[in-house]
Amino acid sequence: MISPLKQIESGKMFIQNVFGNYNNHEMWYKIPEYQRPYVWEDEQVIALLEDVSSAQQFTQDSEYFLGSIVFHSKLSENKLYRDNELLDGQQRLTTLYMLMAVIRDLSEDEDLKKTCRDAIYQKENKFKGIPERMRITFDIRDEVKEFAEEYIKIDNSTARKDSLLDLINKGQDINVKNMAKAIITMREWFLKSENINVEDFFIHLMNNVLLIFVSSQELDDAFRLFTVLNDRGVKLRNSDILKADNLKFVTDDTKRKAYAIFWEELEGELQEDFDQFLSYIRTILVKEKARLSLLKEFELNIYNPKEYIRETKQSIPKTPLLNKGIDTFEYIKKYKKHYDFLFNNANTSLGSTFEFENLIALLQDNSIADIWIPPLLNFRESFGDTDIFAFLIKLDNKFSADLIAGESPTTRIESMNSIIKEIQNVKNNSEINEDDKVNTLLNSKIFEFNKIAFLNEIENGQIYKRKFARYILLKLDYLNSGNTQKWNTPSKISIEHVLPQNPAQNSQWKKDFTSEQHFEWLNRIGNLVLISRTKNISLSNLDFIDKKRKYFDSNMDVFPNSLKVIQNSVWDLNTLETNHKRVVKLLKDHYQI
């Protein structure tokens, strides 16, 4: 083991040392404001308990490794205390901390109770000048500090199930809700486990279970360790690292805490979509296709961009697109406001109908990519709501037409990035009158697309099972709707053939369509509709009149284009061709072909 007080220290600590004295230093911990919320669910909590219990029963005399922690460590002036700022491992350490309180309240052994109390907090001794202190300080939120004071520190507090359930059901803070749930889970696990003796469990936990730690006295080095461990498989999101890397550049404590809370709330709201939101920010700034991981994109292309000089074969630094710290937090905060307006039902002020909202909903359909979002966000930041609906129509048409015309993914991404570049070019062009800038943008050639390839697909293409099939059928519903109501599409949507794929030999279909006509028209857009259920093969192959009565009538009520189809009394070649011409004309008019 490397001796203490070096730049980097690593080693192993048994749980009694983690929550007590290690190498003649009392160990105290702070969970800083930049940490993620406490998110462990029952599964992880019970797994920890069962791991320790299993080790106690089957390997009593062996050491049991429970995981690792990373922290930034500082010695107190009297060299007696180590204050450790946790960078990684807070989920595990917080669970163990609450476990001390649960075991304290379950046991009748006074020595055990005292050991747990000492592990949880230090009592004040005014005669020795020792202040009262919690072993772990939760700086992430004041609500978490209050929870620890009330439900971890105080004897028998973990037995207050009704109060804990109230916090779970009515509380606002995600940390508190999950911590309350974890306490109930741990207590009930012990009470239901007849073969588990809490005192024996505690002896093994304190003396045989250990954590591996890595620490540094320099915060920069500690953050670097944090990042390295992430690269080696520690389950941290890009957003966690980015938050930590930026918070260390905010020197004002009040601002740093406020930004940490903002980030935590944003993370709780967006959850697994947070990294995706950050990728939109990256795209707006860089305006090029991402070629590196999100973290490296921010570090190399945003914070430290360089320009390669071919003549000298050297890279020279460029002006940062964004500075770390306050600039980054404010930039993200600014774009989050635009994101909320556009996607969180805050945009009803844009018109008397729901055309804008419904077109957004159409674009958000999970059958297509979301590369259109950065240009839309950037337009609103640059020009506000002036003609934003006209811009959205242009953006949607370019995005969808490129997809339907068969452009490559790279070409489609470059097209969206070109729109962001054009937004900036027009915005910064002093020769264009301010009142004319949006109109200049809307008439730019960047919205042009391959009309021949697009038209060939919608007129002649066999579009069933194509990536854009669901989208273009939803687009027809959008165009057939008055958009007087907000879309509320069913969770299950299927694409249905009106002329079925496998009609029976004695069916009316065989009389109305030759084999060649069936092959030609089966998968074209005029023969396809959306239904609000999973396909039913036995009903799909019915004759049209029976199909309408048993299948279509109850499954097409939310799809305007589909409703137009079932208004027909027959579905023969002439009806199909007429419907095909109708939907193609609708699309040609909308795409201005």
C-alpha positions as CSV (number, residue, x, y, z in Angstrom):
1,M,0.0,0.0,0.0
2,I,1.2,3.5,-0.7
3,S,1.7,5.4,2.5
4,P,-0.8,8.2,3.5
5,L,-0.4,11.8,2.5
6,K,1.1,11.1,-0.9
7,Q,-0.4,12.6,-4.0
8,I,-2.4,9.4,-4.9
9,E,-3.3,6.9,-2.2
10,S,-5.0,3.5,-2.7
11,G,-5.7,0.6,-0.4
12,K,-8.4,-1.4,1.3
13,M,-10.6,-0.5,4.2
14,F,-12.8,-2.7,6.3
15,I,-16.2,-1.3,7.0
16,Q,-15.2,-0.5,10.6
17,N,-12.4,1.7,9.2
18,V,-14.7,3.2,6.6
19,F,-17.0,4.4,9.3
20,G,-14.3,4.9,11.9
21,N,-10.6,5.3,12.1
22,Y,-8.1,4.5,9.3
23,N,-4.4,4.9,9.7
24,N,-4.9,7.0,12.9
25,H,-7.3,9.4,11.1
26,E,-11.0,9.6,11.7
27,M,-12.8,9.2,8.3
28,W,-15.5,11.7,7.4
29,Y,-17.3,12.0,4.1
30,K,-19.1,14.6,2.1
31,I,-21.3,13.8,-0.9
32,P,-20.9,17.0,-2.9
33,E,-23.5,18.9,-4.8
34,Y,-22.4,17.6,-8.2
35,Q,-23.2,14.0,-7.4
36,R,-26.0,12.2,-9.0
37,P,-29.1,11.5,-6.8
38,Y,-29.3,8.3,-4.7
39,V,-31.0,5.9,-7.1
40,W,-30.6,2.4,-5.8
41,E,-33.7,0.4,-6.0
42,D,-34.8,-2.7,-3.9
43,E,-32.9,-5.0,-6.3
44,Q,-29.5,-3.4,-5.6
45,V,-30.1,-3.0,-1.8
46,I,-31.2,-6.6,-1.4
47,A,-28.2,-7.8,-3.5
48,L,-25.8,-6.0,-1.1
49,L,-27.5,-7.6,1.9
50,E,-27.5,-11.0,0.4
51,D,-23.9,-10.7,-0.7
52,V,-22.8,-9.9,2.8
53,S,-25.0,-12.6,4.3
54,S,-23.8,-15.2,1.8
55,A,-20.2,-14.4,2.6
56,Q,-20.9,-14.6,6.3
57,Q,-22.4,-18.1,6.0
58,F,-20.0,-19.7,3.6
59,T,-16.7,-17.8,3.9
60,Q,-16.7,-16.6,7.5
61,D,-13.0,-16.2,7.9
62,S,-12.3,-14.7,4.5
63,E,-12.3,-11.1,3.4
64,Y,-15.2,-10.0,1.2
65,F,-14.7,-7.3,-1.4
66,L,-17.9,-5.2,-1.7
67,G,-16.7,-2.6,-4.2
68,S,-14.7,0.6,-4.6
69,I,-14.9,4.3,-3.8
70,V,-13.0,7.3,-5.1
71,F,-12.6,10.5,-3.1
72,H,-10.7,13.7,-2.8
73,S,-9.1,13.7,0.6
74,K,-8.1,16.5,3.0
75,L,-6.4,16.3,6.4
76,S,-7.6,18.6,9.1
77,E,-5.2,21.1,10.6
78,N,-4.7,18.9,13.7
79,K,-4.0,15.9,11.4
80,L,-6.6,13.8,13.2
81,Y,-9.4,13.9,10.7
82,R,-9.7,13.1,7.0
83,D,-12.5,14.9,5.1
84,N,-13.2,12.9,2.0
85,E,-15.2,14.3,-0.9
86,L,-16.8,11.4,-2.7
87,L,-16.5,11.3,-6.4
88,D,-17.6,7.7,-6.9
89,G,-19.2,5.1,-4.6
90,Q,-21.8,7.3,-3.0
91,Q,-24.7,4.8,-3.8
92,R,-22.9,2.0,-2.0
93,L,-21.6,4.1,0.9
94,T,-25.0,5.8,1.5
95,T,-26.6,2.3,1.6
96,L,-24.1,1.1,4.1
97,Y,-24.6,4.3,6.2
98,M,-28.4,3.7,6.3
99,L,-27.7,0.0,7.1
100,M,-25.9,1.1,10.3
101,A,-29.1,2.9,11.4
102,V,-31.3,-0.1,10.5
103,I,-29.1,-2.6,12.4
104,R,-28.9,-0.2,15.4
105,D,-32.7,-0.1,15.6
106,L,-33.1,-3.9,15.2
107,S,-30.6,-5.0,17.8
108,E,-31.0,-5.1,21.6
109,D,-27.3,-5.2,22.2
110,E,-26.1,-1.9,23.7
111,D,-22.5,-2.3,22.5
112,L,-23.7,-2.9,19.0
113,K,-26.0,0.1,19.2
114,K,-23.1,2.3,20.5
115,T,-20.9,1.1,17.6
116,C,-23.6,2.0,15.1
117,R,-24.1,5.4,16.7
118,D,-20.3,6.1,16.5
119,A,-20.4,5.1,12.8
120,I,-23.3,7.4,12.1
121,Y,-22.4,10.6,14.0
122,Q,-20.0,12.1,16.5
123,K,-21.5,13.5,19.7
124,E,-20.5,16.9,20.8
125,N,-17.9,17.2,23.7
126,K,-17.6,20.9,24.5
127,F,-15.0,20.1,27.1
128,K,-12.7,18.8,24.4
129,G,-13.8,21.2,21.8
130,I,-15.3,18.4,19.6
131,P,-18.4,19.5,17.6
132,E,-21.3,17.2,16.8
133,R,-20.9,15.8,13.3
134,M,-22.5,13.3,11.0
135,R,-20.2,10.8,9.5
136,I,-21.6,11.5,6.0
137,T,-22.6,15.1,5.1
138,F,-25.1,15.2,2.2
139,D,-24.4,18.5,0.4
140,I,-26.5,17.4,-2.6
141,R,-29.8,18.8,-1.2
142,D,-31.0,20.3,2.1
143,E,-33.9,17.9,2.1
144,V,-31.4,15.0,2.2
145,K,-29.5,16.5,5.1
146,E,-32.8,16.8,7.0
147,F,-33.7,13.2,6.2
148,A,-30.4,12.0,7.5
149,E,-30.8,14.0,10.7
150,E,-34.3,12.6,11.3
151,Y,-34.2,9.0,10.0
152,I,-30.6,8.0,10.3
153,K,-29.2,9.8,13.3
154,I,-32.0,9.3,15.8
155,D,-32.5,5.9,17.5
156,N,-35.5,3.9,16.4
157,S,-36.1,6.3,13.5
158,T,-35.9,3.5,10.9
159,A,-38.9,1.8,12.5
160,R,-41.2,4.7,11.6
161,K,-42.6,2.9,8.5
162,D,-45.7,5.1,8.1
163,S,-43.6,8.3,8.1
164,L,-41.2,6.7,5.6
165,L,-44.0,5.6,3.4
166,D,-45.4,9.1,3.5
167,L,-42.1,10.4,2.2
168,I,-42.1,7.9,-0.6
169,N,-45.7,8.7,-1.7
170,K,-45.7,12.4,-1.2
171,G,-42.1,13.6,-1.1
172,Q,-40.7,15.7,-3.9
173,D,-37.0,14.9,-3.6
174,I,-35.8,11.8,-5.5
175,N,-33.0,11.2,-3.0
176,V,-35.3,11.2,0.0
177,K,-37.9,8.9,-1.7
178,N,-35.3,6.3,-2.6
179,M,-33.5,6.5,0.7
180,A,-36.8,6.0,2.6
181,K,-37.6,3.1,0.4
182,A,-34.1,1.6,1.0
183,I,-34.5,1.8,4.8
184,I,-37.9,0.0,4.6
185,T,-36.4,-2.7,2.3
186,M,-33.4,-3.3,4.6
187,R,-35.5,-3.5,7.8
188,E,-38.0,-5.9,6.2
189,W,-35.3,-8.1,4.8
190,F,-33.9,-8.7,8.3
191,L,-37.3,-9.2,9.8
192,K,-38.3,-11.8,7.1
193,S,-35.0,-13.6,7.1
194,E,-35.4,-16.1,9.9
195,N,-31.9,-17.6,9.6
196,I,-30.2,-14.2,9.8
197,N,-28.9,-13.1,13.2
198,V,-28.5,-9.3,13.1
199,E,-25.6,-9.3,15.5
200,D,-23.6,-12.0,13.7
201,F,-24.3,-10.2,10.4
202,F,-22.9,-7.0,11.9
203,I,-19.8,-8.7,13.2
204,H,-19.0,-10.0,9.7
205,L,-19.9,-6.7,8.0
206,M,-17.6,-4.7,10.2
207,N,-14.6,-7.1,10.3
208,N,-14.6,-9.0,7.1
209,V,-16.2,-6.8,4.5
210,L,-14.0,-4.3,2.8
211,L,-14.0,-1.6,0.2
212,I,-11.1,-0.6,-2.1
213,F,-10.4,3.1,-2.2
214,V,-8.5,5.4,-4.4
215,S,-7.9,9.0,-3.2
216,S,-6.0,12.2,-3.9
217,Q,-5.3,15.3,-2.0
218,E,-5.5,17.3,-5.3
219,L,-9.0,17.8,-6.6
220,D,-7.9,17.8,-10.2
221,D,-6.2,14.4,-9.7
222,A,-9.3,13.1,-8.0
223,F,-11.4,14.1,-10.9
224,R,-9.0,12.5,-13.3
225,L,-9.2,9.2,-11.3
226,F,-12.9,9.5,-11.5
227,T,-12.8,9.9,-15.3
228,V,-10.3,7.0,-15.7
229,L,-12.4,4.6,-13.7
230,N,-15.4,5.6,-15.8
231,D,-13.5,4.7,-18.9
232,R,-12.7,1.3,-17.3
233,G,-16.3,0.4,-16.7
234,V,-17.6,2.2,-13.6
235,K,-21.2,2.9,-14.5
236,L,-21.3,6.6,-14.7
237,R,-23.0,8.6,-17.4
238,N,-21.3,11.2,-19.6
239,S,-23.4,13.8,-17.9
240,D,-22.0,13.0,-14.5
241,I,-18.4,13.5,-15.6
242,L,-19.3,16.7,-17.5
243,K,-21.1,18.1,-14.5
244,A,-18.1,17.4,-12.2
245,D,-15.6,18.8,-14.7
246,N,-17.6,22.0,-14.9
247,L,-18.4,22.5,-11.3
248,K,-14.8,22.6,-10.3
249,F,-14.5,25.8,-12.4
250,V,-17.3,27.5,-10.4
251,T,-15.5,29.1,-7.5
252,D,-18.5,30.7,-5.8
253,D,-20.0,28.2,-3.4
254,T,-23.5,29.5,-3.7
255,K,-23.5,29.4,-7.5
256,R,-21.8,26.0,-7.5
257,K,-24.5,24.6,-5.3
258,A,-27.3,26.2,-7.4
259,Y,-25.8,24.8,-10.6
260,A,-25.5,21.4,-9.0
261,I,-29.2,21.4,-8.0
262,F,-30.2,22.6,-11.5
263,W,-28.2,19.7,-13.0
264,E,-29.6,17.2,-10.6
265,E,-33.2,18.3,-11.4
266,L,-32.4,18.2,-15.1
267,E,-31.0,14.8,-14.8
268,G,-34.0,13.6,-12.8
269,E,-36.4,15.0,-15.4
270,L,-34.6,13.7,-18.6
271,Q,-33.1,10.6,-17.0
272,E,-31.5,8.4,-19.7
273,D,-32.3,11.1,-22.3
274,F,-29.9,13.6,-20.6
275,D,-26.9,12.5,-22.6
276,Q,-29.0,12.8,-25.7
277,F,-29.9,16.4,-24.8
278,L,-26.2,17.2,-24.2
279,S,-25.5,15.8,-27.7
280,Y,-28.0,18.4,-29.1
281,I,-25.9,21.1,-27.4
282,R,-22.8,19.6,-28.9
283,T,-24.3,19.6,-32.4
284,I,-25.4,23.3,-32.1
285,L,-21.9,24.3,-31.1
286,V,-19.8,22.2,-33.4
287,K,-22.1,21.9,-36.4
288,E,-20.4,18.8,-37.6
289,K,-21.1,15.1,-37.3
290,A,-19.9,13.6,-34.0
291,R,-16.9,11.4,-34.4
292,L,-15.9,10.9,-30.8
293,S,-17.6,10.1,-27.5
294,L,-19.7,12.8,-26.0
295,L,-17.1,13.7,-23.4
296,K,-14.3,13.8,-25.9
297,E,-16.4,15.9,-28.2
298,F,-16.9,18.5,-25.4
299,E,-13.2,18.4,-24.4
300,L,-11.6,18.4,-27.8
301,N,-14.0,20.2,-30.1
302,I,-15.8,22.6,-27.7
303,Y,-13.5,23.5,-24.9
304,N,-10.2,23.0,-26.6
305,P,-10.8,23.1,-30.4
306,K,-7.8,23.0,-32.8
307,E,-7.3,23.7,-36.4
308,Y,-5.1,21.5,-38.5
309,I,-2.7,23.4,-40.8
310,R,-1.9,21.2,-43.8
311,E,1.2,23.2,-44.8
312,T,2.9,22.7,-41.5
313,K,1.1,19.5,-40.5
314,Q,0.4,21.0,-37.1
315,S,-2.7,21.7,-35.1
316,I,-3.0,25.1,-33.6
317,P,-5.5,26.1,-30.8
318,K,-8.7,27.9,-31.7
319,T,-11.0,30.0,-29.6
320,P,-13.1,27.8,-27.4
321,L,-16.7,27.5,-28.5
322,L,-17.7,27.5,-24.8
323,N,-15.8,27.9,-21.6
324,K,-16.0,25.5,-18.7
325,G,-17.9,26.5,-15.6
326,I,-20.6,29.2,-15.5
327,D,-20.7,29.6,-19.3
328,T,-21.5,25.9,-19.8
329,F,-24.2,25.8,-17.2
330,E,-25.8,29.0,-18.5
331,Y,-25.7,27.8,-22.1
332,I,-27.3,24.5,-21.2
333,K,-29.9,26.3,-19.0
334,K,-30.7,28.6,-22.0
335,Y,-31.3,25.7,-24.4
336,K,-33.3,23.7,-21.8
337,K,-35.8,26.6,-21.8
338,H,-36.2,26.3,-25.5
339,Y,-36.5,22.5,-25.2
340,D,-39.2,22.8,-22.6
341,F,-41.1,25.3,-24.8
342,L,-41.0,23.1,-27.8
343,F,-41.5,19.6,-26.3
344,N,-43.2,20.0,-22.9
345,N,-46.6,21.3,-24.0
346,A,-45.7,25.0,-23.5
347,N,-46.2,26.2,-27.0
348,T,-49.9,26.6,-27.4
349,S,-49.3,30.3,-27.9
350,L,-48.1,29.7,-31.5
351,G,-51.5,29.4,-33.1
352,S,-55.2,28.9,-32.7
353,T,-54.9,25.2,-33.8
354,F,-52.5,22.4,-32.9
355,E,-50.6,22.4,-36.2
356,F,-47.3,23.2,-34.6
357,E,-47.7,20.8,-31.7
358,N,-48.9,17.9,-33.9
359,L,-46.1,18.3,-36.4
360,I,-43.6,18.2,-33.5
361,A,-45.4,15.0,-32.3
362,L,-45.1,13.5,-35.8
363,L,-41.4,14.2,-35.9
364,Q,-41.0,12.7,-32.5
365,D,-42.3,9.4,-33.7
366,N,-39.8,6.7,-32.6
367,S,-39.5,5.2,-36.1
368,I,-37.2,8.1,-37.3
369,A,-34.1,9.8,-36.0
370,D,-34.0,13.0,-33.9
371,I,-31.3,14.9,-35.9
372,W,-33.9,17.7,-36.7
373,I,-34.0,18.8,-33.0
374,P,-30.7,20.9,-32.9
375,P,-31.7,23.1,-35.8
376,L,-35.1,23.8,-34.3
377,L,-33.6,24.7,-30.9
378,N,-31.0,26.9,-32.6
379,F,-33.6,28.7,-34.7
380,R,-35.6,29.6,-31.6
381,E,-32.5,30.8,-29.8
382,S,-31.6,32.9,-32.9
383,F,-34.9,34.3,-34.0
384,G,-37.5,33.5,-31.2
385,D,-40.9,32.5,-32.4
386,T,-41.0,34.7,-35.5
387,D,-42.2,32.4,-38.3
388,I,-41.1,29.3,-36.3
389,F,-44.0,27.2,-37.7
390,A,-42.9,28.1,-41.2
391,F,-39.4,27.1,-40.3
392,L,-40.6,23.8,-38.8
393,I,-42.5,22.9,-42.0
394,K,-39.3,23.6,-44.0
395,L,-37.2,21.6,-41.6
396,D,-39.6,18.7,-41.5
397,N,-39.9,18.6,-45.3
398,K,-36.1,18.6,-45.8
399,F,-35.5,16.1,-43.0
400,S,-38.2,13.7,-44.2
401,A,-37.7,14.1,-47.9
402,D,-34.0,13.2,-47.5
403,L,-35.0,10.1,-45.6
404,I,-37.6,9.1,-48.2
405,A,-35.4,9.9,-51.1
406,G,-32.8,7.4,-49.8
407,E,-30.0,9.8,-48.7
408,S,-27.3,8.2,-46.5
409,P,-27.4,8.8,-42.8
410,T,-24.2,10.9,-43.0
411,T,-25.7,13.1,-45.8
412,R,-28.9,13.6,-43.7
413,I,-26.8,14.6,-40.6
414,E,-24.8,17.0,-42.8
415,S,-28.0,18.5,-44.1
416,M,-29.2,19.3,-40.6
417,N,-25.9,20.7,-39.6
418,S,-25.9,22.9,-42.8
419,I,-29.2,24.4,-41.6
420,I,-27.6,25.3,-38.2
421,K,-24.7,26.9,-40.1
422,E,-27.1,28.9,-42.3
423,I,-29.0,30.1,-39.3
424,Q,-25.8,31.5,-37.9
425,N,-24.7,32.9,-41.2
426,V,-28.0,34.8,-41.7
427,K,-28.2,35.9,-38.1
428,N,-24.7,37.4,-38.2
429,N,-25.0,38.9,-41.6
430,S,-25.1,42.7,-41.0
431,E,-26.0,43.4,-44.6
432,I,-29.4,41.8,-44.2
433,N,-32.1,43.9,-42.5
434,E,-33.2,42.4,-39.2
435,D,-36.8,42.1,-40.4
436,D,-35.8,40.2,-43.5
437,K,-33.5,37.6,-41.9
438,V,-36.0,34.9,-41.2
439,N,-37.5,35.3,-44.7
440,T,-34.0,35.1,-46.1
441,L,-33.4,31.9,-44.2
442,L,-36.7,30.3,-45.2
443,N,-35.9,30.9,-48.9
444,S,-32.4,29.4,-48.6
445,K,-31.3,26.6,-50.9
446,I,-30.4,24.5,-47.9
447,F,-34.0,23.2,-47.8
448,E,-33.9,21.8,-51.3
449,F,-34.0,18.1,-51.7
450,N,-34.0,15.4,-54.4
451,K,-37.5,15.8,-55.7
452,I,-37.1,13.1,-58.4
453,A,-36.1,10.4,-56.0
454,F,-38.7,11.5,-53.4
455,L,-41.5,11.5,-56.0
456,N,-40.5,8.1,-57.3
457,E,-40.8,6.6,-53.8
458,I,-44.2,8.0,-53.0
459,E,-45.6,7.4,-56.5
460,N,-44.1,4.0,-57.4
461,G,-42.3,2.8,-54.3
462,Q,-43.0,-0.4,-52.5
463,I,-42.9,1.3,-49.2
464,Y,-44.2,-1.3,-46.8
465,K,-41.5,-2.2,-44.3
466,R,-39.4,0.8,-45.4
467,K,-38.0,2.8,-42.5
468,F,-40.1,5.8,-43.4
469,A,-43.4,4.0,-44.0
470,R,-45.0,4.7,-40.6
471,Y,-43.8,8.3,-40.7
472,I,-45.2,9.0,-44.1
473,L,-48.6,7.5,-43.2
474,L,-48.7,9.6,-40.1
475,K,-47.9,12.6,-42.2
476,L,-50.9,11.8,-44.3
477,D,-53.0,11.7,-41.1
478,Y,-51.5,15.1,-40.2
479,L,-52.4,16.6,-43.6
480,N,-55.9,15.1,-43.5
481,S,-56.6,16.5,-40.1
482,G,-57.8,20.0,-39.3
483,N,-55.4,19.8,-36.3
484,T,-58.2,21.3,-34.0
485,Q,-57.2,18.8,-31.4
486,K,-53.8,17.7,-30.0
487,W,-52.7,14.3,-31.2
488,N,-53.0,11.4,-28.9
489,T,-51.8,8.5,-30.9
490,P,-52.3,4.9,-29.5
491,S,-49.4,3.1,-28.0
492,K,-49.8,0.3,-30.5
493,I,-49.8,1.3,-34.2
494,S,-49.6,-1.2,-37.1
495,I,-49.5,-0.7,-40.8
496,E,-52.3,-2.6,-42.5
497,H,-52.8,-3.5,-46.2
498,V,-56.3,-2.8,-47.5
499,L,-55.8,-5.3,-50.3
500,P,-54.4,-8.1,-48.2
501,Q,-51.2,-9.9,-48.6
502,N,-52.6,-13.4,-48.8
503,P,-56.3,-13.3,-50.0
504,A,-58.1,-16.6,-50.2
505,Q,-58.5,-18.2,-53.6
506,N,-62.3,-17.9,-53.5
507,S,-62.3,-14.3,-52.2
508,Q,-63.6,-11.2,-54.0
509,W,-60.0,-10.0,-54.0
510,K,-59.1,-12.6,-56.6
511,K,-61.9,-11.5,-58.8
512,D,-61.0,-7.8,-58.6
513,F,-57.2,-8.1,-58.9
514,T,-55.0,-10.1,-61.2
515,S,-51.8,-11.6,-59.8
516,E,-49.8,-8.9,-61.6
517,Q,-52.0,-6.1,-60.2
518,H,-51.8,-7.6,-56.7
519,F,-48.0,-7.7,-56.9
520,E,-47.8,-4.1,-58.3
521,W,-50.2,-2.4,-55.8
522,L,-49.9,-4.4,-52.6
523,N,-47.1,-2.4,-50.8
524,R,-47.7,1.0,-52.4
525,I,-48.8,4.0,-50.3
526,G,-52.3,4.1,-51.7
527,N,-53.0,0.6,-50.3
528,L,-51.6,1.2,-46.8
529,V,-53.4,2.5,-43.7
530,L,-52.7,2.7,-40.0
531,I,-54.6,0.8,-37.4
532,S,-54.6,1.1,-33.6
533,R,-53.8,-2.5,-32.8
534,T,-51.5,-5.4,-33.6
535,K,-52.2,-6.9,-36.9
536,N,-54.7,-9.8,-37.1
537,I,-53.9,-12.1,-40.0
538,S,-57.2,-13.9,-40.0
539,L,-59.2,-10.7,-40.2
540,S,-56.7,-9.0,-42.6
541,N,-57.5,-11.4,-45.3
542,L,-61.3,-10.9,-45.2
543,D,-63.1,-9.4,-48.2
544,F,-63.3,-5.6,-48.0
545,I,-66.9,-5.4,-46.8
546,D,-66.3,-7.9,-44.0
547,K,-63.0,-6.4,-43.2
548,K,-64.6,-3.0,-42.7
549,R,-67.2,-4.4,-40.4
550,K,-65.1,-6.7,-38.2
551,Y,-61.7,-5.1,-38.3
552,F,-61.4,-1.5,-39.6
553,D,-64.4,0.1,-38.0
554,S,-63.0,-0.3,-34.4
555,N,-59.4,0.2,-35.1
556,M,-59.1,3.3,-37.4
557,D,-61.0,6.0,-35.5
558,V,-57.9,8.0,-34.6
559,F,-56.4,8.1,-38.1
560,P,-58.0,10.6,-40.5
561,N,-56.4,9.2,-43.6
562,S,-57.5,5.7,-42.7
563,L,-61.0,6.8,-42.1
564,K,-61.2,8.2,-45.7
565,V,-60.3,4.7,-47.0
566,I,-63.1,2.9,-45.2
567,Q,-65.7,5.4,-46.5
568,N,-65.4,3.4,-49.8
569,S,-68.0,0.7,-50.3
570,V,-65.6,-1.4,-52.5
571,W,-61.9,-1.7,-52.8
572,D,-61.1,-2.7,-56.4
573,L,-58.4,-1.5,-58.7
574,N,-60.1,1.7,-59.7
575,T,-60.8,2.6,-56.0
576,L,-57.2,1.8,-55.1
577,E,-55.8,3.9,-57.9
578,T,-58.1,6.8,-57.0
579,N,-57.0,6.7,-53.4
580,H,-53.3,6.5,-54.4
581,K,-53.6,9.6,-56.6
582,R,-55.4,11.4,-53.8
583,V,-52.6,10.8,-51.2
584,V,-49.8,11.4,-53.7
585,K,-51.3,14.8,-54.6
586,L,-51.7,15.6,-51.0
587,L,-48.0,14.9,-50.4
588,K,-46.9,16.7,-53.6
589,D,-48.8,19.8,-52.6
590,H,-47.3,19.8,-49.1
591,Y,-43.7,19.3,-50.3
592,Q,-44.3,21.8,-53.1
593,I,-43.4,19.5,-56.0
